[in-house]
Amino acid sequence: MAVSELATMEPGELADRLVEARKELFNLRFQLATGQLDNTARILHVRKEVARILTYLRQHELAEEEGAAPAGTAAPAPATDHEDEEADA
């Protein structure tokens, strides 16, 4: 699958493709173990495809998180242990 195709897919489609790619990878590893695999380079290709899909899924996830928070507003910084000790004193 071309990288440009992955870039245009929705997260649901990417998740479906991820399941398919992982199944294919499992089958390729099984064939390798039983001596039935002719094209061993296919394993590397499918592994890279899985990584690309996971990357695009993460990009979608990050985009959703950024879109959820209003622009220009930052969440308050979490208190550190040092600040807690000063407040208790």
C-alpha positions as CSV (number, residue, x, y, z in Angstrom):
1,M,0.0,0.0,0.0
2,A,1.3,3.4,-0.9
3,V,2.2,5.9,1.8
4,S,-0.1,8.5,0.2
5,E,-3.0,6.1,0.5
6,L,-2.4,5.7,4.2
7,A,-2.2,9.5,4.7
8,T,-5.7,10.0,3.3
9,M,-7.3,7.2,5.3
10,E,-9.6,7.8,8.3
11,P,-8.6,6.4,11.7
12,G,-11.2,3.6,11.4
13,E,-9.9,2.5,8.0
14,L,-6.3,2.7,9.4
15,A,-7.3,0.4,12.3
16,D,-8.9,-2.1,9.9
17,R,-5.7,-2.0,7.8
18,L,-3.6,-2.5,10.9
19,V,-5.5,-5.6,11.8
20,E,-5.0,-7.0,8.3
21,A,-1.3,-6.1,8.2
22,R,-0.7,-7.8,11.6
23,K,-2.5,-10.9,10.5
24,E,-0.4,-11.0,7.3
25,L,2.8,-10.5,9.4
26,F,1.8,-13.4,11.7
27,N,1.2,-15.6,8.6
28,L,4.5,-14.7,7.1
29,R,6.3,-15.5,10.3
30,F,4.5,-18.8,10.5
31,Q,5.5,-19.6,6.9
32,L,9.1,-18.6,7.7
33,A,9.2,-20.9,10.7
34,T,7.8,-23.9,8.7
35,G,10.2,-23.2,5.7
36,Q,7.4,-22.3,3.3
37,L,8.2,-18.6,2.8
38,D,9.9,-17.8,-0.5
39,N,10.0,-14.0,-0.3
40,T,11.6,-13.2,3.1
41,A,11.8,-9.5,2.2
42,R,8.0,-9.4,2.5
43,I,8.3,-9.6,6.3
44,L,10.3,-6.4,6.4
45,H,7.9,-4.6,4.1
46,V,4.9,-5.6,6.2
47,R,6.6,-4.6,9.4
48,K,7.3,-1.1,8.0
49,E,3.7,-0.9,6.9
50,V,2.5,-1.7,10.4
51,A,4.8,1.1,11.8
52,R,3.5,3.6,9.2
53,I,-0.1,2.8,10.1
54,L,0.7,3.2,13.8
55,T,2.4,6.5,13.0
56,Y,-0.6,7.9,11.2
57,L,-3.0,6.6,13.9
58,R,-0.9,8.5,16.5
59,Q,-0.9,11.7,14.3
60,H,-4.7,11.5,14.2
61,E,-4.8,11.0,18.0
62,L,-2.6,14.0,18.6
63,A,-4.6,16.2,16.2
64,E,-7.8,15.3,18.1
65,E,-6.1,16.2,21.4
66,E,-4.9,19.6,20.1
67,G,-8.4,20.3,18.7
68,A,-10.1,19.5,22.0
69,A,-8.2,22.3,23.9
70,P,-9.1,25.8,22.9
71,A,-6.2,27.5,21.1
72,G,-4.0,29.8,23.1
73,T,-5.0,28.4,26.5
74,A,-2.6,26.3,28.4
75,A,-3.5,23.8,31.1
76,P,-2.2,24.7,34.6
77,A,1.2,23.2,35.3
78,P,1.0,20.3,37.8
79,A,2.4,21.1,41.2
80,T,5.8,19.6,42.1
81,D,6.7,18.1,45.4
82,H,8.8,21.1,46.2
83,E,5.8,23.5,45.8
84,D,3.6,21.2,48.0
85,E,6.2,21.4,50.8
86,E,6.2,25.2,50.7
87,A,2.4,25.3,50.9
88,D,2.4,22.9,53.9
89,A,5.0,25.0,55.8
